[in-house]
Amino acid sequence: LQIDAECKRVGESIQSRVTIVLPSGQVVGDSFGRVETMENHLIRPEIQAALKGRKGISIRYSSTLDQNMMYIAFPVTLEDQGWGAVEPGGSTDPKNQVIAVVRTAVSISDIDKKITTVRNNILVALIFTLIAAAIASFYVAGRITKPVEQMTKGAMEFAKGNLNNRLSAPDTQELSQLARAMNQMAVKLAKKIQDFKNRSHELEAVHKSMQEGVIAIDKNEQIITINKAAAKIFDFPSSTLKKKNILEVARNYELQTFIQKALSTHEPVEEDILIERDETIVLNIHSTALYDTREERMGTLIIFHDITRIRRLENMHKAFAANVSHELKTPLTTIKGFIETLQQMLEDNEIQNSDTFLKIIEKNVNRMVDLINDLLALSRLERLEGTAVEFQSHPLSTLLNGAVNLCQSQALEKKSHICLSCPDTLSVRVDPILIEQAIINLVDNAVKYSPEDTRITIGVSCQKGVVIIEIRDFGNGIDKEHLPKLFNRFYRVDKGRGRNEGGTGLGLAIVKHIVQYHGGKIEVESQRGKGTSFKISLPV
């Protein structure tokens, strides 16, 4: 009983369970329970360890206390001076024989509760920490990603070509520097693009305004670019020709041969070729090799010059010189022959035919004078064409009557009648001398190439601000194949008759230039056996 009371006192003071167990397992003292009712503790693990002289520790559920407990047991030996504890590991010395076991128990439920409480507190703290970290992360991420998203949108606007858009500078220094750099890049890029557009527009304007045809082709003979002048030569819309093979467009053997030659050499190539259309076109073609920025051959540039008019003028000049030589040579040969004959007759004192010879010489001299005068008149008109001359208003009937009066004597010789129909109130802005000369030439031709006792009419009408003067004869007429060439210099339908009747072959050419000088046009209609009609159209 004394041992049990001491256990209760000690247990109360240390607030722990203290139990004394004999080697037989009987409980003789316990601070919390009644020893009489407690079961034998011999089989307890900690008791078994203590009886063997070691410290015993065990954790298990206590039915007495109804909770988990940690048990610690120490062996007690009998020494000369009372109670004492043996060292762990035990001994066989009688003095060290275990006479009892002192066991103390500590509730681990409180420890578990405290651990659970600590764990719960740690978990709550961890949750709050995670929430705080998430909020901080979202805040920091927002401060970082929002400017990045704005910069991304701005960069996408740049990519779409909206280079006038500007990025706002974020608070962070690094992103702010990046935004400023991107804005500067946009400014420089916009300037470069604008400069490129300006150069492109300039080149396009030059390209379109060029009268010469220009085609650029690559090494595979594909068309890189072509202007309207070149597309017109090949009779295709320029918008449909890009990326097409040049051989699909240039369906001309000479041109295809030229292109093959131009692509096979680095040197410039130049040739003249003929393109057959409604009328033959003469093209002077010049090629130049194209190189890229690395100085590698990328294709060929071909320039087309339409020299049809130049070649035509050259042919006309050649024909004109030949005709002039021929026309001047004939009267000069005649004059020379009759002069030699006169010289011979004078030497032989045969002068009875001298008057006839002199008349022939005079006729040919006059013909040469007329020819030279017509040539000079034609030359003056060619120089005047296209000049800005202010014409004066003149009554048309007066000009026509003057021309008719000058041709009347020739008409009377052939018993021809000239009929004039013109309103007295109609006036035109013209050079009166030149218009009168044109009417005289046409009426003179009508009288000259009409049979005797015929009629020649001159009619005037006004339609939509244009005065039309029609000179019609009822002679033999002209075949249709002669009409397109009728206004050419020295062209005659009947060369023999024209020369015998004293014509120079320049009258109609002079009429054409006079009408063109006034900004008008002249047309001719004729049928063989029914006569000829010349129509002059002049602006009022």
HELIX and SHEET records of a PDB file:
HELIX    1   1 GLN A    2  ILE A   14  1                                  13    
HELIX    2   2 VAL A   35  THR A   37  5                                   3    
HELIX    3   3 PRO A   45  LEU A   51  1                                   7    
HELIX    4   4 PRO A   94  ASN A   96  5                                   3    
HELIX    5   5 ILE A  108  LYS A  160  1                                  53    
HELIX    6   6 GLN A  173  SER A  209  1                                  37    
HELIX    7   7 LYS A  228  PHE A  234  1                                   7    
HELIX    8   8 SER A  238  THR A  240  5                                   3    
HELIX    9   9 ILE A  246  VAL A  249  1                                   4    
HELIX   10  10 TYR A  253  LEU A  263  1                                  11    
HELIX   11  11 THR A  308  GLU A  347  1                                  40    
HELIX   12  12 SER A  354  LEU A  384  1                                  31    
HELIX   13  13 LEU A  396  GLU A  413  1                                  18    
HELIX   14  14 PRO A  432  LYS A  448  1                                  17    
HELIX   15  15 LYS A  480  LYS A  485  5                                   6    
HELIX   16  16 LYS A  495  ASN A  500  1                                   6    
HELIX   17  17 GLY A  507  TYR A  517  1                                  11    
SHEET    1   A 5 VAL A  27  ASP A  30  0                                        
SHEET    2   A 5 ARG A  17  VAL A  21 -1                                        
SHEET    3   A 5 VAL A  98  SER A 107 -1                                        
SHEET    4   A 5 GLN A  67  GLU A  79 -1                                        
SHEET    5   A 5 GLY A  56  SER A  62 -1                                        
SHEET    1   B 5 VAL A  27  ASP A  30  0                                        
SHEET    2   B 5 ARG A  17  VAL A  21 -1                                        
SHEET    3   B 5 VAL A  98  SER A 107 -1                                        
SHEET    4   B 5 GLN A  67  GLU A  79 -1                                        
SHEET    5   B 5 GLY A  82  ALA A  85 -1                                        
SHEET    1   C 5 ILE A 223  ILE A 226  0                                        
SHEET    2   C 5 GLY A 213  ASP A 218 -1                                        
SHEET    3   C 5 ARG A 297  ASP A 306 -1                                        
SHEET    4   C 5 ILE A 281  TYR A 291 -1                                        
SHEET    5   C 5 VAL A 269  ILE A 275 -1                                        
SHEET    1   D 2 GLN A 392  PRO A 395  0                                        
SHEET    2   D 2 SER A 427  VAL A 430 -1                                        
SHEET    1   E 5 HIS A 417  SER A 421  0                                        
SHEET    2   E 5 ARG A 455  GLN A 463  1                                        
SHEET    3   E 5 VAL A 466  ASP A 473 -1                                        
SHEET    4   E 5 GLY A 531  PRO A 539 -1                                        
SHEET    5   E 5 LYS A 521  GLN A 527 -1                                        
END                                                                             
